[in-house]
Amino acid sequence: MTRIRRDDSLVAFRVDAPVSSAELNELFAASWCRYETRDWNPVLNRSLVYLCAYHGRCLVGFVNVAWDGGVHGFLLDTTVHPEMRRRGIGRQLVSRAATEARDRDLEWLHVDFEPHLREFYDLCGFAATEAGLLHLTHSW
């Protein structure tokens, strides 16, 4: 990824932007440990809505809202490039995704996250709930 200049704070947010798997893979590879490249087209085609954050032409943030076809949405893959973190981009992505989801008649927005992200999602307005998780690649 091209080095991002932190002194230029202009970030554009786009709803359902035409984004390529290559762009998303580059962002996720820079942002997540042990990330494996994937084809994002099936994900994007099934999303209720997704948002991209751009710094110039460079993709620096992403969030996806999957849904059940009814009133429940699921916030997935919230990601901000490491060089652009701590600038409010992640919170704006989540806030804008929530607004888009509400405008598309969703009533509930769910999110699962690792414990170190609790403060971030608290600041985004999510309340703690009980939830369960079954890892399907492990036998039970």
Phi, psi and omega in degrees: 000141176297138179300134183265131178278115181288342183286342178263105188269007181285118178234130178255135178253132182231136179268130178049043181294149175288093183247142183266159174301323180299316179296314180295318179298322178295316178298311184292324178297324178285336190257332187241138174290143176056032179290138177248130181304144180213167173271115183275348184303315178299325179294309183296324180294335182258358182289148168290314180197150171220155181234143177239144174247130181240137170249103191065234177265000186268126175289120182239356179200155183203147169208146183236143171243109172271166181207168184265005183086357181238244186249003181252130174243158184229117180281124184227151168061032176299119186215136173229135179305136182307326180285352182243008182285163179067032179233005179089003182294315179299315179296321178294320177301312181295315180299315180292324176295319178296318178297314179299319180296316178298318179295341178258022172074020172282148178253334184229138175236117182260153172211139171250146181201163176282154185307326182291350178261003181307310183299317179302310183288331171299314179295334177279355176099006180281141176263147177290139177222165171279141178209163177235158181214132177240118179277107190285347178272359175252144178284152179233000000 
